[in-house]
Amino acid sequence: MTTIFNKRYDTIFGGKTVFNFDEFMGIKNDNKRILRVIVEKKEREVIVKINYVIYRNYHIKNLPIEINRLISSYSIEYIKIVQKIECNNQYPFKPLLWKVDSVRYNIESPFIPMSILEYFEYLTEVHNDSYKIYWSPAICLDKDIMTNVVRINNYILYYLEQNI
């Protein structure tokens, strides 16, 4: 990684190799949806782990509340995305390159005509392409991560609206 990238990373994240980004950015969670973003610095790349957990509450009439709670405890949906940020030698004058490393999930997505993995790869491609056009050396790593998290969060919120 370049010296400039290391200096920017250390300035933002205090030199920590593993950082809880959602707390840093003040992302609020409630008891139904939890978003966790962990940033991990490796030797040649930065790993961004995005975990989104959705707790569904079910209420079936004529069943005791304890049984409804037990049923709801099995209705946890999640999306876990691991992305890698590759730093090039021309950073900050050229943008960072994002790649999807893995996507694990247990939700269905009937409103998108492709798999969830393909869709997140598409979102990552859109993110990279937008910075090929609108990149500025003033964009810091934390803003870049936040922009990507917002894109992913918008997809998940759309999913929740479709499956209420």
Protein Blocks (a to p, Z undefined) as FASTA:
>chain_A
ZZklmmmmmmmnnopabdcfklmnopacdfkbccdddddddfkbccddddddddddddde
hiafklmmmmmmmmcccddddddddddfkbckbccddddfbdcdfbdcfkbcbdfklmmm
mmmmmmmmmmmmmgcfklcfklmmmmmmmmmmmmmmmmmmmmZZ
